[in-house]
Amino acid sequence: MGNRAQEIVNEVNDLIKEDALGLASDPRFFHEKVSTGSWILDDMLQGGYRMGRFNQFYGPEGVGKTLLVYYAIAEHQRYYEAKGEPKLSAFVDAEGSFDPEFAAALGS
């Protein structure tokens, strides 16, 4: 089955003249992961947040979306600072709930 699947992928890519389609085992689809700060969430997400990807949090008001984002940013910063490669995180505050003092207290 695996060989036939790869043949189909190759045929489609040849047809559209781009290398756009791939199998899930393709190394292009593997991304570094950073902990969420929660071993339970890390387990659910199979290792944490995928870096270089858009991570969206949604749900009803008051369920902890903003808190998850604060923790995600803090973990991201800790991870890359420990590697000596500080990187930026972006927080799009669609609800107008950003609290800079609370975020700083969490390490964001």
N, C-alpha and C positions, 0 to 999 in steps of 0.2 A: 504493500500500500504506500509506503513512504516514497519509493522510487517513482511511482505513478503520480503522486501528489507533486513531487518536485518537477516532473515532466510538464504537468499542467501549469505550474507557476512559470516555468521557463517559456512555455508556449504563449501565455498571456503577456509576459514581459516583452517577448519578441514582437508580438502583435501590436502592442501599444508603444513600442520603441522606448520604453523606460524600465527602470529597475524598481517598479513600484510595489509589486506583489511579492510576498515571501511567506514562508512557513513560520509558525510560532516558535520553532526551534532556531530560527535565524538569529545569529548573534546581534544583528542590528536592533532587535527588539528587547535586548537585555539592558537594563539601566541600573546604575548604582542606586542603592537604597539607603535611606537614613531613618533611624528610629523615630517613632512617633512620641517617644517618652513613656509609652505604655506597652508593657509586654503583651497584653491582651490584644491591643490593636495591631501591634507588630505581627503577631501570629495570624490575625485575620487578613492582614495585607501581605502576608508571606515575606516579612522582613522589614516593612516600613514603607515610607513614601518613596516613590520612584523619582529620582532627581532628573531634572531636565524635562519634566512633564508638568502639565497643569493639574493641580489638585484642587478640586472644588468641594466645599462643604455646604450641604443644604439640609433644611429641616425646619420645623416650627420654631418659633421664638422661645428662647429660654432653655434649649436642650444642650447647650455647651459648644456650639459651633465656633464661636469666637475664642473660647478657651482652648479648643483643639488647635486652632490656627496659631495662637500665641505659643503653645507648646511646640508646634511644628517648627515655627521660626526659631525658637530658642535651641531646639535640637539641631537644626540645620546649621546655625551659627557655631554651636559648640563643636560639632563634627568637623566642619571645615577649618575652624580656627586651630583645632588640635592637629590637623594635617598641615598647618602653616599655609593654607590656601583660603583665606576669608572670601566669602561670596555673598552676594546680595540676595535678600528675599523680598518679595512684594506682597503687600496686604491690601487688597481692594475692599474698602469698607463701605459696602452697599447699604448697610443699615445705619451708619453713623454712630456706631457703638464703640469706636476705638478709644481706649483708655491708656494713654502713654505711661502713666505711673504704674498701673497694674501690669502692663506688658513688660516694663523694665524690671519689676519685682520678680517676674517669672524668668527673666534672663533674655527676653526678646530685644 
